[in-house]
């Protein structure tokens, strides 16, 4: 005689689903942590090109080029923070207060052209993150 319990099957299915969601959540956190660290490293690498000299003239950077490294303060100010708010992960990449001029370099001023170093990297990683999320979504 075949005995089938519907409640038991739903219980097993529920446990499997809960475990799958937990695994997806862990994967999202790992991907987020990895991408945030990679973004920070890439931005620091962009800022690692030293100021050069052309004869007696110092060449810091040209408009629309990333700022060049003089003291390393800007490069060392790059940090990230991951905020976890009820399954909503947010990556914040920023320059600390040790480099208050970072905003002026990134966006420019009335007198100087922008020298973006963060936005190109953030845009690149936004596309990568979008693809990673699509990959995770295939498990659902």
Buried (B, 14 or more C-beta within 10 A) or exposed (E): EEEEEEEEEEEEEEEEEEEEEEEBEEBBEEBBBEBBEBBBEBBBEBBEEEEEEEEEEEEEBEEEBBBBBEEEBBBBBBBBEBEEEEEEBEBEBBBEEEBEEBEEBBBBEEEEEBBBBBEEBBEEBEEEBEEBEEEBEEEE
